[in-house]
Amino acid sequence: MTLRLSAVTRRFAGGTVALDAVELELPTDAYVCVMGPSGSGKTTLLRIVAGLEPLDEGTLSLDGEPLTRVPAERRPVHTVFQDHALFPHLDVLDNVAFAARIAGEPRERARAEAAALLEELGLPPQLGARRPATLSGGEAQRVALARALVRHPRVVLLDEPLAALDRGRRAELRRMLHRLQRRHGVGFIHVTHDPQDALALADHVVVLAGGRVREQGPPAELYRRPRTMLGARLLGELTPVPGRCDAWLRPERLRVLEPGVERGRMTARVIRVALLGPQWEVELELDGQPGLAWCDRPPQGERCDLDWDPDDVLSFPS
């Protein structure tokens, strides 16, 4: 089961090309994260799949069925927007039940289905009687997700759904999104700037830049062996390999050695040490260049020995 974009192109007034002959075949039973810098075409891609944005060239199909000319309201796709787009005049239950009611389902049955979804999302029954303006950001996000799932779409589109949440809520909702996608067996296509979201959630990551697909694949593979500097930086930090201007390491691959126990490839000056929860971040001066290392215990003293595995070195075509 796949969502296929073939030579999809979208141009805006003034000649700006938002998507440039994009070729993509995305699984519709998996979690896909789309990443890229601002202006890369991520949101335009989502809107074209949703039917909210026309395409100028190319075709769109879902499991072999053409979608290009199917209007948004008839596509088996639902979008969860950044601002949630809940109806302010309806209570939570009627917001979730809205699509079922429009499809002709009796009000009580539609509200019962909505209540079951809200319970699945961990929301208390009494929340169903509240208006959207009284909800927290995390609650509103869950209500928007319930509304997206109530009509059993084949694809759910998520536009930066976790961007406005604090760290704790974000981690909680990440876990919930993963459970929902697996339990309902629908395709999730999630636009994000956050590498933690992509690495924690995705089965498949797509990197866009300048309206083109620059690389794609399983997140662990793209993190470990990115093919472009852009993909490498989007998915995590990089630090230069000492003595080279064309090679890089992930900070956790630059090992800080215990003094007097091991000798490394070089000695670096320690600029600053900061605690990052389970790890320490060490800012270093490496042959006159700034660098980073992440380690389990902080170095002692103003200098430290470093080592790395040559197999961990990353380099990219110019």
N, C-alpha and C positions, 0 to 999 in steps of 0.2 A: 504494500500500500504506500503510495507516494504522492506528494504534491510536487508537480513539475512546472518550473518556469523555463521557458525556451525563448532565448534571444529577447528577453523582456527589456524594453527601453522606455524611459520616461524623461521627457524634456519639459522644463518650465519656461515661462516667458523670459526673454532676454538671452535664450540659448543655453541656460544652465542645464546640464545633463545630470539628473538625479540617479538614474540607473542606466547603465550602458551595456546593452546586449547580455544581460545576466542569464547564465545557465545554471540551474540548480535542480537537484532532485532530492527532496527531503522526505524522510520516513514519516508517515502519519500515525505511527504507533510508538513514537519516541519523543524525547524532550530535546528540542533544538534551541540553542542560544545563538543569537546573531549579535556580533560585536563590531565596533568600528568607531573611529573618531566622529565628532560632530560634523554633519554634512556628508557623511559617507553613503547615505541612502537607506539606512536601516528602517526608519519610520515610513519612508515612501514604499519600501518593499512590503511592510506590514499592511499598509493601506491598500495597496494593489491587490494583495491576497484577499483582504476583507471586502473588496469591491467599492471602497470609499474613494479610490483614486483611479482614473483611467490609465491605461498604458498606451503608448504611442506606437509601439511595434512589439511583435512577439506574441506568445500564447501562454495560457495558464490552464492547467488541468489537474484534477484530483482523482486519483485512481483510474486514470484514463478517460475521465469524463471532462469535456471542455467546460471551463469556468469563465473564460474571457468575457463572454457576453451575458453571463448570468448576473442579474442585479443583486446588490448587497443583501437585501432582505430574503432572497431565495437561496443564498449560499449556505452550505452546512458548516458555517464558520462563525465564531463569536469572538469579539474583541473586548479585552479588558483594558480600558484606557488609564493613563496616569492619574487623571482626576476622578476616576471611578464612574462618572457620568450617571449617578443615581438620580432618580426623579425626586425632587425635594418635597413634592406634595403628597407622595405615597409613603406608607409605612414600609418597613423592611420586608415583611412577607409579600406585600403586593409588588414591591420592586422586583423581588426574585421571581414571583409568579407571572410577571407581566408578559413575557414571551409566550408562555403557555396559554394565557387568557386570550392573547391576540390570535393564537392558533385555534381557538374555539373550545378550549378545555373549560369545564365548569369551575367556578371560582373556588369552591371548597376543595375540590380535588387538586387544583393548581396550588392552592395555599398549603395543602398537606404535603405535596411534593417539595415545595419550597422549605417548609419546616424541617423535613427530613434532611435536606441538603445543608441547611444551616447547622443542624445538630452534627452532621458529619464533619463540618468545618470547625467544630468546637465552640459554637456560639450558643448561649443559653436561650431557652424558649421565650423568655420575656422580652428579649431583644427584638423579636418579630414585630412588636407593636410600636417600636420607636421610629422616629423620622431620621433621615440621613444626617441632618445637621447636628444631631446629638451623639453621633458615633465617633469613636477615636479613629485614627488613620488605619490601624490594623483591623479594626472591626469593619470599617467601610471597604477595605480591600477584600476581606472574606465575603462580604455580601456581594460585591461585584463578581467574585469568582463563582459564587453560588448561582447568580443570575446567568453567568456564561455557560454553566453546565446543565441548567434545568431542561433544556431542549435537546440534550444529548448530541452536541455538535461533533463533527469528525475532527475538527481542528479548532483549538483555542489560541488566539493571538494575544500576547501580553506585551504591552508597551511600558517598559521600565516599571513594573508593578511594585517593586520594593524600594524605589529610590527615596521616598519620603519617610521611610521608617527608621527608627533607631536601631542600633546594632542587635540588641536582644530580640526585638520584634522581627527584625529582618531574618535572623537565623531561624527563628521559630516558623516563620512563613515559608522559608526555603524548604524546610523539612515537610511542611504541609503540602506545598506544591508538588514535591516529589511523590508523596503518597497519593495525592489526587490523580496525577497523571498515570501512575501505575494501576490504581484501582479502577479508573474509568476507561483506561485503554485508548484514550484519544491523543492526538498529536498536539503538543504544546510548542509554539514558536514564540520565543521570549527574547525581546530586544533588551540588552543591558550594556552598561558601561563597566559593571563591576566584575572583576575577575573571579572573586569568590563565588558569586552567583553562578557564573558559567562553569567553573570547575566542580562545584558541588551538585549542580542540577543536570547539566547537559549530558546526553548520550552523543551529541554531535554539535560541534561549534563551527559557525561560518564567520569568517572575517571579511568585512567589506571596507573598501576605501575608494574614494573617487567614483562611486557608482559601480564598482566591479568587485567580483569575488577574488580575494587575494590568496586565501587558503581556507581549507576546511578539513574536518576530521574529528576523531575522538578527542576529548579535552586533554586526557593524560598524554596522548601522543603529541598534540600541539604544544603543550607546556614543556614536555621533555625535549622535543625536537622540532621547534618552530621552523618554518621554511623562509619566513620574512622577519625583518626587524620589527615591523609593525605588529605582526602577530605575537612576537615574543614580548613586546612591551605591553600590549593589551592584556596579556594573561599573567603578567607578573613583573617583578623587579629584575634588573640586570646589573651586573657589576663588571667592569673591564678586567680582562686577564692581564695581570701585571706584566709590563714590558711589551705589550702588543696594543695596537690601535684598531685591530680588525677582528677581535675575538672577545667573547663574553661568557660569563658564568651566571647561573642562578645563585643568589646569595647563600642559599643553604648548601651549595656545592663547594663553596670556598671555606675550607676547614681551618678553624682557629685551634692551634695546637697548644698543649700544656707546656709551659716553660720548663726547660731542663729535662723533659721526658722525651720529646721528639724534636727533630730538626726538620724544618719545612723547606720549601723551594725558595722562600724569601722572607724577609722581616719587614713588617709594616708599622707605621705609627698609628696608635689608637687615638682618634679624635674625640669620640663620644660613645657611650654605652647606654642603651635604653632597653627597658623591659617591655616585651610584646607578648604578655600572657605567658604561654608555655615556652617561649624562646626569648633570647636576647638579640637585639640588633646592635651590631658593632660598626660604627662609621670609621673608615680607615683612610689613610693616605697611602696610595699604592704607586710608587715611582712618580710622585707628583700629581697623580690623578685621584679624585675621590672614589671610594669604593664601599661596598657593603658586604657584611657577612652575617649570617644568622646562625646562632649556636645555642647549645643547651646550657652552657655556663659562661659567664663573662670572663674575658681575659684579665689577668692581674698585671698591673704595670702599664707603662706608657707605650710599650712596644710588644709585638707578638709575632710568632712565626706562623706562616700560612702554608697550606698545601692544597692541591686539587688533583683530580683525576683527569688526564688528558681527554678521556672519552666523554667528559661532561662539557667540554668546550664547545661553544656555539659560534658559528660564523655564517655570514649572510652575503649573497651576491650584492655587489655595489649597484 
